[in-house]
Each structure stands twice: as C-alpha cells, then as structure tokens.
Amino acid sequence: MKANEGKVDRILRVVAGLVLLSLTVIGPQTLWGLVGLVPLLTGLVGYCPLYTVLGINTCPVENK
C-alpha cells in the first residue's frame, strides 16, 4: 500500500471521522455514526482504496 493522501487530506479525514463517531455518543445517538470509522482509519493510515480506483493522489511525495 502506497500512501495516496496528503497531509491536509489526512487531517480533514481524521477530524471528519471523529465528528461522525461522536454522533454515536452525543447528538442523535444512532449507529450511523460508525460510518466515521472509514475516514478515521483511512486518514490514520494515509491510504484510500477509492483513490486508487479513481486514480487520485493527493500525496506530494512520490512513492516507489
């Protein structure tokens, strides 16, 4: 797995994931907040499988 997410992309994903996960504790308290695991994990790892399929790469460093 090569990193395909840049720094800003990763930060936004982690924040969005945490916000969505907080919905399971506060707010409507539904399990739909668990959807936040996807952006949280992809942001922490730095790799998004959907980006690979779509040919998107926001990482400024060339991985070989």
Summary of the structure (lengths in Angstrom):
residues: 64
radius of gyration: 13.2
end to end distance: 10.6
largest distance: 44.4
contacts: 166
relative contact order: 0.27
helix: 58%
strand: 0%
